[in-house]
Amino acid sequence: GYIKSGIIPCAKHFPGHGDTDSDSHLGLPKINNSRARLDSLEFYTFQYLFDRGLASVMVAHLNVPSLDTTKNLPTTLSPKIVNELLSK
């Protein structure tokens, strides 16, 4: 409905913020899920929305080694995640 009305909605927080054990406003939570799990579970909702025209997504401030192995790099600053994975 938003898209049909000319509003650009924004999904958040990619790649998923449900498995954190700390507050990302206070530190850098680490998500140790495998890429296979991310693809089959966490990414599902985002892919569903992208397939239906979603053009905007907020990236979560997390460390996800299965997506970028750079030590302590948050997803928000990862070219592999922001420029490659999300640009597909």
C-alpha positions, 0 to 999 in steps of 0.5 A, a space after each residue: 500500500 505504501 509503495 502504490 501511494 508513492 511512499 518509500 517504506 524502509 525495512 529494518 534492521 538488516 540482516 536481522 536483530 533478533 539473535 543479539 545478546 546486547 544492545 547495539 546502541 551500547 556495543 557491537 553485538 555479534 551474530 554467529 549464525 551460519 550463512 545458510 541459516 541467514 539465507 533460509 530464516 533471517 533473509 526471508 522477510 527482507 527478500 519477500 519485501 524486495 521481491 515486491 518492490 521495497 527499495 529501502 532497508 536500514 542496516 543493523 549495527 551488528 558484527 556478522 562473521 558469516 557475511 564479512 570476516 573482517 574482525 569487529 566490523 559492523 554490518 553498517 560499515 561493510 562494503 561486502 554487505 552494503 554494496 554487494 549483498 544488498 545491491 543484488 
